[in-house]
Amino acid sequence: MSEELPERLSAILTEVDTVIGDAEAGISASGRDLSALLEALEEERAQTNSALEEIRLERFVLEAEPDSESDEQDDQHELELRQREAKLAASVGRVSSLQQQIGDFGHLLTAARRQFGSDEELPGVDDAKEMSLRQAMIRAKEEERRRLSREIHDGPAQVLANAIIGLEFIERSLRQAESTAEAPAVNEIERIKSSMRDGLSEIRRFIFDLRPSMLAQRGLVGTVEHYVNAYRSFLPDEISLDLPTTSPDLSEEQELTAFRVIQESIQNVHRHSDATKCWIAIENADQATVITVRDNGRGFSPDSVRVHSAGGSGILGMQERAEVIGARLSLQSEPAKGSEIYLEIPVSTHAGTSSRESVAEQRRTR
């Protein structure tokens, strides 16, 4: 009997792993269903708001002739539309909140499956609470980034753009007379315009750093290509990009985490490495998306970074982001031997998971 125990234990361990995997796949499918529902609700809400706007235009812009019966019908229709919009807004909020909770729970299951597979241990209540706290902190940081991005876009960026337009108008007025075409004032205006355009480009790059909204339209691959091209003047002369033809099939949070890790790694190459070469690769494997950022710079001792706070290198921040989505991040570096960041994000391969091709097609048709 005792000889059968190891086999029974192995069978139980396999069963537990399978149960966690099935639960993870089920939660992932529910998340996709909620995402589709949220998109439909937001589209219906937008149509309702458009109908309300048409009523306002008819009343205040077109100034139609008074018609008491028609006005009464319009009032009733507007009331119905407002009630419908309120219900849709409540549904959007509820579905969005549930989608977030489902996503968080899915990441917890992924982390549990990984931990059980490597250590044969499951996370406890304290582990779940800690992950929930990290998720909330990361989400709060991203929300603050979005807020700052909006304020900078609507504030300094808009002011600079308007000032450039004003200068161009003044320049055209001065150039109307040939005698002033080479005047010092015109040359000075051109110099100021050039300087302001450089400043506006820097602000727009900063806005993109804060909020990579391009992810929703172009996916991870297109966004990384854009980001690298925008930063080429700050990076080593030799940059190798090894990217797949389609973006990996990741959730929004996984995609954002992947981009943030690449972004932070590129920033570290720029600020600290003194590298002459940099390699960036994204690989779509069967069960995971693998991201590698490597350089031939001066390197460092990873242990010395972990002892201190995350300030400067951002290594600890990247590790926390990875853990929250159930991913695995590792760092390899030695003094004078360069550095390598390796991120492995699990991708569900269960039935019902949308293919990478369909995700890419959805993005192309947006």
Secondary structure, DSSP 4 states (H G I P E B T S, - for coil): -GGGHHHHHHHHHHHHHHHHHHHHHHHHHHHHHHHHHHHHHHHHHHHHHHHHHHHHHHHHTS-PPP-HHHHHHHHHHHHHHHHHHHHHHHHHHHHHHHHHHHHHHHHHHHHHHHHHHHHS----HHHHHHHHHHHHHHHHHHHHHHHHHHHHIIIIIHHHHHHHHHHHHHHHHHHTSGGGTT-HHHHHHHHHHHHHHHHHHHHHHHHHHH--THHHHHHHHHHHHHHHHHTGGGS-SEEEEE--SS-----HHHHHHHHHHHHHHHHHIIIII--SEEEEEEEE-SSEEEEEEEE-S----HHHHHHS-STTT-HHHHHHHHHHTT-EEEEEE-TTS-EEEEEEEE---STTPPPHHHHHHHHHT-
